[in-house]
Amino acid sequence: MVDAMARLLQAADVHAGTTRGRLRIGSLGAEAAMPYAQAILARLRGGHPDLEIEVRNLTFVDMFSRLGTGEVDAAFLRGPLPPGIQSLHLATETRVACLPADDPLADRDVLTLAQLADRVVVDMPPEVPRAWWDHLTVNPRPDGTPVRFGPVVRDTESMVLAVTQQQAITFLPSAARRLYPRAGLTYVDVPELGVSTAELAWLPENRDKPAVAALREVARQVLQQARTTEPAAPSGVTGAAEHPDGA
């Protein structure tokens, strides 16, 4: 009878176009504060008032593992994602170097990777997929030179603190200028770093769960609306392509 009632409630929700239950969404650092994420969460809450939505902060250490353990049902992450994780591409933006304000290169408008060759870069704990951080730090560099890694950090706040304390430099999405303004920090464009991709991620086995399916559908709606209402679209929204395995 309990199972029958659950199926009846689910069928009623589908008919009414709403979803109930609980949805736990992870956010790597300030990803949930990005305009596209805020638009998705607002529409999800408005369209599914009976759905309990909880946003949980993720660190570099647990951003992928919490999906695997089921502690979060989906997550706002940064690519490239490891195999076994599906995603919806949310946005693309340039990346920048984060330097101590008194670094001799901090007053430049644009830098090259060659100019940063002797700088120490923050490193990730062993739990973080090495390929992810090597990609984001361009390790090795185009000339084959390995990156000099320094202090290990577990989250973005620790990362920018290491830079303000002149222990190392790091590379971040350009949105860091707005999300992580700090005394003693300077952000400089480095075109060779390429772009940063924002992804809404989930595991394949969770894809069609009602709450995750509702989140995916709302995200697609927000991105579609952004494309049709530009320039009033949320900043940074570029597309809605799903990646079946990794991003």
CORJO-V492774 format. One record per residue. N is the residue number from 1. RES is the residue in one small letter. OMEGA is omega in whole degrees, 0 to 359 (* if undefined). BURIAL is I if it has 9 or more other ideal C-beta (glycine too) atoms within 8 Angstrom, else O. Layout:
{{N	RES	OMEGA	BURIAL} {N	RES	OMEGA	BURIAL}}
//
This chain:
{{1	m	179	O} {2	v	179	O} {3	d	180	O} {4	a	179	O} {5	m	179	O} {6	a	179	O} {7	r	178	O} {8	l	179	O} {9	l	179	I} {10	q	178	I} {11	a	178	O} {12	a	178	O} {13	d	179	I} {14	v	180	O} {15	h	182	O} {16	a	180	O} {17	g	180	O} {18	t	181	I} {19	t	176	I} {20	r	180	O} {21	g	184	I} {22	r	179	O} {23	l	179	I} {24	r	183	I} {25	i	177	I} {26	g	179	I} {27	s	175	I} {28	l	181	I} {29	g	185	I} {30	a	183	I} {31	e	181	I} {32	a	178	I} {33	a	179	O} {34	m	184	I} {35	p	181	I} {36	y	178	I} {37	a	178	I} {38	q	178	I} {39	a	179	I} {40	i	182	I} {41	l	180	I} {42	a	180	O} {43	r	179	I} {44	l	179	I} {45	r	180	I} {46	g	183	O} {47	g	182	I} {48	h	185	I} {49	p	180	O} {50	d	179	O} {51	l	178	I} {52	e	185	O} {53	i	178	I} {54	e	177	O} {55	v	182	I} {56	r	179	I} {57	n	178	O} {58	l	174	I} {59	t	175	I} {60	f	185	I} {61	v	188	I} {62	d	186	I} {63	m	177	I} {64	f	185	I} {65	s	181	I} {66	r	171	I} {67	l	182	I} {68	g	180	O} {69	t	181	O} {70	g	179	O} {71	e	170	I} {72	v	181	I} {73	d	179	I} {74	a	184	I} {75	a	170	I} {76	f	185	I} {77	l	175	I} {78	r	179	I} {79	g	5	I} {80	p	179	I} {81	l	179	I} {82	p	177	I} {83	p	178	O} {84	g	178	O} {85	i	176	I} {86	q	184	I} {87	s	171	I} {88	l	181	I} {89	h	184	I} {90	l	186	I} {91	a	176	I} {92	t	177	I} {93	e	178	I} {94	t	178	I} {95	r	185	I} {96	v	173	I} {97	a	177	I} {98	c	186	I} {99	l	169	I} {100	p	186	I} {101	a	181	I} {102	d	175	O} {103	d	180	I} {104	p	180	O} {105	l	187	I} {106	a	182	I} {107	d	179	O} {108	r	175	O} {109	d	182	O} {110	v	178	O} {111	l	173	I} {112	t	177	O} {113	l	178	I} {114	a	179	O} {115	q	181	O} {116	l	188	I} {117	a	183	O} {118	d	181	O} {119	r	175	I} {120	v	183	O} {121	v	178	I} {122	v	182	I} {123	d	181	I} {124	m	175	I} {125	p	182	O} {126	p	179	O} {127	e	181	O} {128	v	178	I} {129	p	184	O} {130	r	182	O} {131	a	181	O} {132	w	184	I} {133	w	176	I} {134	d	178	I} {135	h	185	O} {136	l	178	I} {137	t	183	I} {138	v	180	I} {139	n	359	O} {140	p	180	O} {141	r	183	I} {142	p	180	O} {143	d	179	O} {144	g	182	O} {145	t	178	O} {146	p	177	O} {147	v	175	I} {148	r	182	O} {149	f	182	O} {150	g	185	I} {151	p	179	O} {152	v	180	O} {153	v	183	I} {154	r	180	O} {155	d	186	I} {156	t	179	I} {157	e	177	O} {158	s	180	I} {159	m	182	I} {160	v	176	I} {161	l	178	O} {162	a	179	I} {163	v	180	I} {164	t	178	I} {165	q	175	O} {166	q	178	O} {167	q	184	I} {168	a	170	I} {169	i	175	I} {170	t	178	I} {171	f	184	I} {172	l	171	I} {173	p	183	I} {174	s	177	I} {175	a	179	I} {176	a	178	I} {177	r	181	I} {178	r	186	O} {179	l	184	I} {180	y	174	I} {181	p	182	O} {182	r	172	O} {183	a	180	O} {184	g	179	O} {185	l	172	I} {186	t	178	I} {187	y	182	I} {188	v	179	I} {189	d	175	I} {190	v	185	I} {191	p	182	O} {192	e	179	O} {193	l	183	I} {194	g	187	O} {195	v	174	O} {196	s	180	I} {197	t	176	I} {198	a	186	I} {199	e	167	I} {200	l	191	I} {201	a	176	I} {202	w	175	I} {203	l	182	I} {204	p	182	O} {205	e	178	O} {206	n	188	I} {207	r	187	I} {208	d	173	O} {209	k	187	O} {210	p	183	I} {211	a	179	I} {212	v	178	I} {213	a	178	I} {214	a	178	I} {215	l	180	I} {216	r	181	I} {217	e	179	O} {218	v	179	I} {219	a	178	I} {220	r	179	I} {221	q	180	I} {222	v	181	I} {223	l	177	I} {224	q	179	I} {225	q	179	I} {226	a	181	I} {227	r	185	I} {228	t	182	O} {229	t	179	O} {230	e	11	O} {231	p	181	O} {232	a	183	O} {233	a	174	I} {234	p	183	I} {235	s	174	O} {236	g	181	I} {237	v	183	I} {238	t	184	O} {239	g	184	O} {240	a	182	I} {241	a	176	O} {242	e	175	O} {243	h	184	I} {244	p	182	O} {245	d	182	O} {246	g	180	I} {247	a	*	I}}
//
